[in-house]
Amino acid sequence: MPRDGALPDGVAAGAGRDGFGVYVHVPFCATRCGYCDFNTYTASEGVLSAGYADQVLAELALAAKVVQPSRVDTIFFGGGTPTLLPPAELARILDGIDRTWGLSADAEVTTEANPESVDLAALRELRAAGFNRISLGMQSAAPHVLAVLDRRHTPGRPPAAAAEARAAGFDRVNLDLIYGTPGERPEDFAASLATVIDAGVDHVSAYALIVEDGTRMAARMRRGELPYPDDDVAADRYLAADAALHAAGFTWYEVSNWSTDSPCRHNELYWRGGDWWGLGPGAHSHVGGVRWWNVKHPHAYAARLADLASPAQAREVLTPDERHMEDVLLRIRLADGLPLGVLDAAGLAGARECLADGQLDAEAFAAGRAVLTLRGRLLADGVARALT
């Protein structure tokens, strides 16, 4: 939350007017994957999960003094690996959010999970506690690709975990894929796509491998142990994903996300510039154009809360121009795009150039909207720059 415990005049009162979400960051991992640069910690680094639920609830109590949205529409537990916490602890946090702000009758409540971090009993506990959506990290069905990514699960565990989630009562199950990993062959990715489709999930997220500075994988690439990702390969993988998923009844609703009938409402809240409160170390929040983020290390986070102080590290108030730019950058990635009327003269000129190059849909453009074509999705970042 803002370090002074307040928001600018009028901002708090409008919180959640167009929906409100809560993100809960759980920063614990059994091991750190070589490509990961998220704010995560392992027990070997001296970071333990004992008492974490109480810390999150303490931050929630402080948050309740700042905003009082009419209801919470979406909750997303991310990490890290949230399911390294016992189901009862995750349930306590969820119950605390409900008691503090109130969940809407149709609230979407998601937790991420590594496939090896859950079993049928744990999934049943989570479902009984009110979780109704789960996102499982699969990444690949090829053992040698998982090895390059430093993933611990065996190739068969993600679809098995998805089946257990459905048996536990989860109707909404996502599997994540990463494509373009060094050593991944076209047939490896085809097998991964077939696995997620055969798993019977309703949602698939597929992301190109991005190598961030400071990660183990980046160091291996600098030493020449692994080749860097190839943009042409990534484009081929994306086309393969879209074709296979479309044939299986999935529809893209955001550049990297496909669903049969249930888009992730929490992520849509982000892409449409909604309001959300982020709980946990390093978590980011946004309310009415004010953005802030918490201290990153769990020890610093716990120390702030023990002193009854805000765990926020810094904040920024977005200018109208910044809000416009972010709105365009995010909404152009959605399947319904954005109205041409929100673009300024330079953005509209850029949109016409993208249309001429086949990156925007001509029929939608004629109806007054900028909507990406398949070619445009491959070049989405460039389209976004052209429109801003």
N, C-alpha and C positions, 0 to 999 in steps of 0.2 A: 504494500500500500504506500501512498505518498509518505515520505519520512516525517512530514509534519502532521500526518494523520488527517489531512483534509484535502478536498478537491476544490478547484475553482468554483466560484458562485454559479449555481444552476446546474453544474455537471452531475453532482450526486443525485439531485432530485430527478434527473432524467434517466438514471441508470436502468437499463433493461426495458426501455420503452418499446424497443423493437426486438425484444428477446434478450435473455441473459444466460450466460454459460459460466461454468466453473471448471477450471483445469487444476488437477491435483498432481504435482510432480513427486514421484517416488524415485529417489536417485540411486537406488541400490541395484547392483548387478552381481551375479556370481563370478563372472569374468568380464573383461572389456573386449569387445570385438575390435579387430585391427582397424576397421574403417570408421569407428564411431568417435565423434567429437562432442557427443551430448554431455550434459552435466551429470555424470554418473561416477559412482565410487564402489569399490569392492572392500570386503572385510580385510583383505591384506593391506589396504591403505589406512587401516585404523578407523574406518567408518562403519558403525553398526546400526542396525535398524531399531534397537530397543528404545521404546519411548517415543518413536516417531509420530504415531497417531496423535499422541497428546500434544506434540508440538504443532502439528497441522491444525488441531482443534483450537489451540491457543491463538494462532494467527487468524483463524476464522472468527473468533470472538472479537478481535480487534477490527477485522473487516466489517463486522456488523455495525460498528459505530460510525462507519464511513458511508456505506451505501445500504439501502433497503429496497432491493428490486421487488416487484410485485410477485415474482415467482422465478424459479430456476428451470430453464427449458432443457438444458443439456449439461451433462457432467462427463469429463473425460479424465481418467486416471492414466497418466503416461509416465515414461521413465527414460532410462532405467527399466527395471522389471517390477511393476507394482505387485505382481503376485508372489514376490519373495516375502511380502508381508503376509501373515496369516489371514485367511478370509475374514475372521472375526474383527481384525484391526481395520481392514478395508471397509467392512460393514459399519464400524464405529464412525469412521470419517463420513461415510455416506449419510448415516443417520444424523450426524451433526450438521451437515449442510441442509438436510431436510428440516430439522428443528430450527435452524437459524433463519433460513430464507424461504423454505417451502418449495417442494418440487411440484411442477405442473403435473396434471393427471397423466399426460402422455410423455413425460420426460424421458429423454434418451440418456442412458447411463452406461458408459463404455469403460472397460478396462483393457489395457494392453496386457499381453502375456507372452512369455517365451513358451514354446510347446512343452519343454521339459519341466516347467515350473508349476504346472497344474495337472491334476488328475480328476477323475469323475467326481470323487467326493468333494474336492475343493470347488469344482465348478458348480455343483449342486448348492453348496453353501453360498457362493456368490450370487447365484440366481435367486435363492430364497431371500437374500439380503436386499434385492432390488436392482442388481445389475441385469441389464437386458440386451447388452451388445458386448462382443468380445473381439479383439483384434489380435491375431496370432502372427508372430514373426516367423515366416517360413524361409524367405530369401531365395532358396533354390532347392531343387530335388536332386541335384548332382553332388555326390560326396566330395569330389575334388574341388568344386566351387565353394561349398561350405567350408572346406579346409582353408582355402585362401582367405575367406571372410572371417575366419576364426570362430565360426558358429559351432556350438557344442552339440546340438541335437542331431539325431540320425535322420536321413531323408524321409523315412516313413512316419516320423513322429508328428509333424504338423497336420497331415490329413487325419491321423488318429485322434489328435486333440480336438480337431474341428468336429469329428463325429461324437466325441465325448461331450463337447459343448452343446451340440444339438440334443443329445440324450438327456442332458441336464436341464433342458428347457430354453436354451438360447436359440431364438429364431433368427437372430442377426449375427452372423459370423463373418469376419474379414480375415483373409490371408494376405500377407505382404510379400512382394517379390522385389528382388534387386536384379537388374540386368546389366550386362557389360562388364562383369568381373573378369579380370585377366584369366585366361584359360577356359572361359565358358565358350562352348561351341553352339552353333545354331540348334543342333539336336538336343543339347542339354536344356536350352531354354524352352524348346518345344515340349520336352518332357515335364518341365516345371509347370508350364501352362496347362498341360493335360492333367497334371496332378491336382491343381487348384480347381479346375472345372469338375473333375470327377469327385472332388471332396464335397460337392453340393453346397458350397457357401453362397451367400447372396451378395458378396462384396469382395472386390480384389483391388489392392493398391499395388502399382508397379512403378518403381523408381530407377532411373539410371544411377549407376554407381558414381558418387562424387567423392573425390579424395581430398580431404581437408588437411591443411597444414597441422603438424603436431600429432598426427595419428601414427600408429605403427605402420600402417599400410603406406602412408606417404614416405616414411623413412625407407621402407623397402624399395619403393620405386626410385627414390633418389640414389640408392645404392645400386640400382640396376638389377635387383632381384626379381622385380615384376615390371611388365610394361605398363605404361599409362593407358587409361581408358581411351578408346577410339570413338570419336563422334559419329562416324559413319556406321560403325557396328551398333552403337546405341540407337541410331535411327532405325536400322533394320530390325532390332529387337522390339522397338516400340510398335512398328508396323505389324510385326508378327503377333504381338500381344493384342492389339486392337482387332485384328482380323479373327484370331481364335476366340477372343471373348465375345465379340459381336455374334459370331456364328453360334455361340453357346447361350445366347439370350441376354448377355450383359450390354448395358448402354453406358457410354462415357458421360459423366456429368461434370468432371473436372479433368484437366489434362492427364493426371496420373491416377485417376480413380474411376472404376466402373462398378455398376451395381445392377442387379436384376430388377429391383423395385424400391430399394431403400438406401438412398444416399446418406452419408454420415452427416447428420444435422449439426453436430458440434463443429466439424471442419467447415461446413457451409457458413456457420456463424463467423468464423475468422475471415473467410474469403469475401463475405459481404459487409465487413467492417462493423460487426456487432460489438456488444459489450461483454466482457468476461473478466472474472477475477481468477488470478493464478495463485494457488497456494503451494508452498514448498520452496526449498532453496533453488535460486536461479529462475523461478517461475516469472513469467511476464504477464502483465494485466493491461487491459484497455477499457476505459470508460469515457465515452463522449469526447474522444479526441485527446485524452490524457493517457499516456502510456508510462508504466513504471515496471521495474524489475527488482527482484529480491537479491540479497547477497547470495553468492553461489555455493560456498562451502557449507555442508551440513552443520559443522561445529559452530561457525559464525552465526548461522541461522538459529540454532538452538540457544546460543548465548544471548542474542537479541531478545528472543521471546522470554527467556528466563528473567530478563530485566524488565519485562513488560513493555518493551520497545518495539516499534515497527521493524520488521526485517527488510524493508525496502532499502535498496542501495541508491537508486537515482530515479528521476522521472523526466519526461519531456512533454510539453504541450505542443501538439501538432498545429501548424499554421493551416489556414484554408487551402493553400497551394499544396502543402504536404499531404493533407487528407485527400485532396482530389487525385494526386499522383498515386497514392496507395490504392485508392478505390479503383482506378483504371488498371493498375498492375495486377490486382487480385481478381477483379471481376471478369477480365478478358479471358481468364483461364477456365471459366465456367461455361457449360454447354449453352446456356442462354445468353452469354455474352453481356453486353451493356448497350444502353441507348446511345446512338450517335450524338444525341443532344447534350450529353454531359461532356463532350470533347470541346476543347477550345479550337481556334482556327488552325493552329499548327498540328494539333492532334487529328483533326478532321482531314487535313491534307495528308498526313501520314497514313490514315485509314484508307484513303483513296489509293495510295501507292500499294498498300498491302492487298487491297481488293484486286488491283491490276495484276499483281503477282500471284494471285490464286490463294492467298493466305486467309482471306475473309470470304464468307459465304455470300454470293451475289444476291440470292433471294432474300436473305435476312437483311442485307445492306439496303435493298430497295424498300424494305419495310421499316427502316430506321434503326437497325441494330447492327453492332459489330460482333460477329460470331465466327469463331475459328473454323476453318476447314481442317481436314486431316493434315494437309501440308502446313497449315498455320499452327497446328498443335506441335509439329516437329520444330517449328521456329517461334514458339510462343514468347520466349524472352525478347526476341527481336521485334515482334509485333507490339508487345507491351511498350518497348522503348519508342517505337514509331508513334504510338498513340499518346505519349506523354511529352 
